[in-house]
Amino acid sequence: MLRWQVSQYDVKSLALVEAPTPEPGPHQILVKLGAVSLNYRDKLALEGEFGRNHELPIVPGSDGSGTVAAVGDSVQRFKVGDRVTSLFAPHWLYGKVRTQAESAMLGVPLPGVLAEYVVLEEAGAVFTPAYLSDVEASTLPIAAVTAWSALFERCKMLPGETVLVQGTGGVSLFALQIAKVAGATVIATSSSDEKLKRVRELGADETINYHKNPDWGAVARALTGGVGVDHVLDVAGGESVRQSLEATRIGGNVVIVGLLQSPRFTVDILPFILQQGAIHTLSVGSRDAFEKMNRALESSRIRPVIDREYAFSDAVKAFQHLDEGPFGKIVIRVQD
Ligand SMILES: NC(=O)c1ccc[n+]([C@@H]2O[C@H](COP(=O)([O-])OP(=O)(O)OC[C@H]3O[C@@H](n4cnc5c(N)ncnc54)[C@H](OP(=O)(O)O)[C@@H]3O)[C@@H](O)[C@H]2O)c1
């Protein structure tokens, strides 16, 4: 079989190589991949940003969807022919993550999925929602589960509340779509008026261009009649967190999931105390969260927003696209 790998910490050294098809052991399944979606972390992992002590070569990819091709001894959850999607953290099954082992993720430190076949723990996969293609389902394990966990596991979002989503990447567009079907009012931000037009088509109630309005927190607050939004999904980090807090009502939630702007921020403690809000952080979610989300997807029929699909042989171009600020997800088709 073929797989993509790097033999040194450098995304430019990505190479397509022949490798033996792996065999599933007890409680493991062999999955024939249909599609793999990319996340910015895949690139960071290949560049050694998550440490440089992993076994080389590294196979990238944290999000895969395909069909069970063989099962190992004692497998109970799946049979050959089932359509499955990988779990980002295959040992984190429910509740809050408690140990380092539970938080281990595919595509560093665990082997990635950018290959024709991979072996997964049977516990580390979920059934693919039947209405989604492999290309669509491959976008779920990180971006969609992160959006779901932020809104429903952390913020306990309710219908009628107001949610602010930042930018038009994979996590934010899922959050917009999921929040809308759950009855929220959504304010979306973007650096581009053209993209804001597209998020309105996806259901955003209000939009703000954060380049034209560097004080977008105050603009968002004004859009709620001065009260503030209930929940902000912050993908930018850095000083944008101040704007997120400015946008949020007393007692509201800011969930920081990303660092697209900067990995550091400072907060004025007194106004933050008086605001009595919560800043949460989050790293994707559990299998239980994924399965709950899939039930919601089945009933709402949300279709993931895909910026562009690439052929398996064009994986290098797909990685380059990560730097261009995609609108939604980038997907590599493993089978044509
Ligand atoms: N903690 C977790 O569990 C978790 C899970 C997934 C992702 N993440 C992190 O969350 C972030 C977003 O992930 P993603 O997959 O959605 O990324 P993505 O698809 O690459 O998102 C890119 C988009 O983000 C927007 N953006 C870029 N810089 C921004 C800024 N300074 N302020 C506001 N928006 C900005 C841009 O939208 P516009 O062009 O419309 O402005 C850009 O198109 C990344 O840092 C990623 O590493 C964390």
The ligand as a MOL file (V3000), in Angstrom:
LIG
                    3D

  0  0  0     0  0            999 V3000
M  V30 BEGIN CTAB
M  V30 COUNTS 48 52 0 0 0
M  V30 BEGIN ATOM
M  V30 1 N -8.1660 23.2110 20.7220 0
M  V30 2 C -8.6460 22.3800 19.8120 0
M  V30 3 O -9.2270 21.3420 20.1210 0
M  V30 4 C -8.5170 22.7410 18.3770 0
M  V30 5 C -9.1330 21.9670 17.3800 0
M  V30 6 C -9.0650 22.3880 16.0630 0
M  V30 7 C -8.3420 23.5290 15.7440 0
M  V30 8 N -7.7030 24.2060 16.7210 0 CHG=1
M  V30 9 C -6.9860 25.4500 16.4490 0
M  V30 10 O -8.0010 26.4290 16.2200 0
M  V30 11 C -7.5830 27.3290 15.2010 0
M  V30 12 C -8.5770 27.2730 14.0560 0
M  V30 13 O -8.5650 25.9950 13.4840 0
M  V30 14 P -9.2420 25.7320 12.0860 0
M  V30 15 O -8.9860 24.3220 11.7390 0
M  V30 16 O -10.6320 26.2520 12.0730 0 CHG=-1
M  V30 17 O -8.2960 26.6650 11.2000 0
M  V30 18 P -8.3890 27.0550 9.6940 0
M  V30 19 O -9.4340 26.2400 9.0300 0
M  V30 20 O -7.0150 27.0450 9.1850 0
M  V30 21 O -8.9240 28.5610 9.8510 0
M  V30 22 C -8.3790 29.5750 9.1050 0
M  V30 23 C -9.2800 30.8020 9.2160 0
M  V30 24 O -9.1910 31.3860 10.5040 0
M  V30 25 C -9.4090 32.7810 10.3850 0
M  V30 26 N -8.3580 33.5260 11.0750 0
M  V30 27 C -7.0440 33.5350 10.8320 0
M  V30 28 N -6.4190 34.4090 11.6470 0
M  V30 29 C -7.3820 34.9680 12.4170 0
M  V30 30 C -7.3850 35.9540 13.4360 0
M  V30 31 N -6.2700 36.5590 13.8310 0
M  V30 32 N -8.5730 36.2760 13.9970 0
M  V30 33 C -9.7120 35.6730 13.6100 0
M  V30 34 N -9.7710 34.7350 12.6400 0
M  V30 35 C -8.6230 34.3940 12.0610 0
M  V30 36 C -9.3770 33.1350 8.9140 0
M  V30 37 O -10.7190 33.3860 8.5210 0
M  V30 38 P -11.0780 34.6940 7.6560 0
M  V30 39 O -10.2370 34.5810 6.4160 0
M  V30 40 O -12.5210 34.5580 7.4050 0
M  V30 41 O -10.7080 35.8760 8.4750 0
M  V30 42 C -8.8420 31.8820 8.2600 0
M  V30 43 O -9.3840 31.6510 6.9960 0
M  V30 44 C -6.1580 26.9130 14.8380 0
M  V30 45 O -5.2740 27.6430 15.6580 0
M  V30 46 C -6.1210 25.4430 15.2210 0
M  V30 47 O -4.8130 25.0050 15.5070 0
M  V30 48 C -7.7800 23.8320 18.0200 0
M  V30 END ATOM
M  V30 BEGIN BOND
M  V30 1 1 1 2
M  V30 2 2 2 3
M  V30 3 1 2 4
M  V30 4 1 4 5
M  V30 5 2 4 48
M  V30 6 2 5 6
M  V30 7 1 6 7
M  V30 8 2 7 8
M  V30 9 1 8 9
M  V30 10 1 8 48
M  V30 11 1 9 10
M  V30 12 1 9 46
M  V30 13 1 10 11
M  V30 14 1 11 12
M  V30 15 1 11 44
M  V30 16 1 12 13
M  V30 17 1 13 14
M  V30 18 2 14 15
M  V30 19 1 14 16
M  V30 20 1 14 17
M  V30 21 1 17 18
M  V30 22 2 18 19
M  V30 23 1 18 20
M  V30 24 1 18 21
M  V30 25 1 21 22
M  V30 26 1 22 23
M  V30 27 1 23 24
M  V30 28 1 23 42
M  V30 29 1 24 25
M  V30 30 1 25 26
M  V30 31 1 25 36
M  V30 32 1 26 27
M  V30 33 1 26 35
M  V30 34 2 27 28
M  V30 35 1 28 29
M  V30 36 1 29 30
M  V30 37 2 29 35
M  V30 38 1 30 31
M  V30 39 2 30 32
M  V30 40 1 32 33
M  V30 41 2 33 34
M  V30 42 1 34 35
M  V30 43 1 36 37
M  V30 44 1 36 42
M  V30 45 1 37 38
M  V30 46 2 38 39
M  V30 47 1 38 40
M  V30 48 1 38 41
M  V30 49 1 42 43
M  V30 50 1 44 45
M  V30 51 1 44 46
M  V30 52 1 46 47
M  V30 END BOND
M  V30 END CTAB
M  END
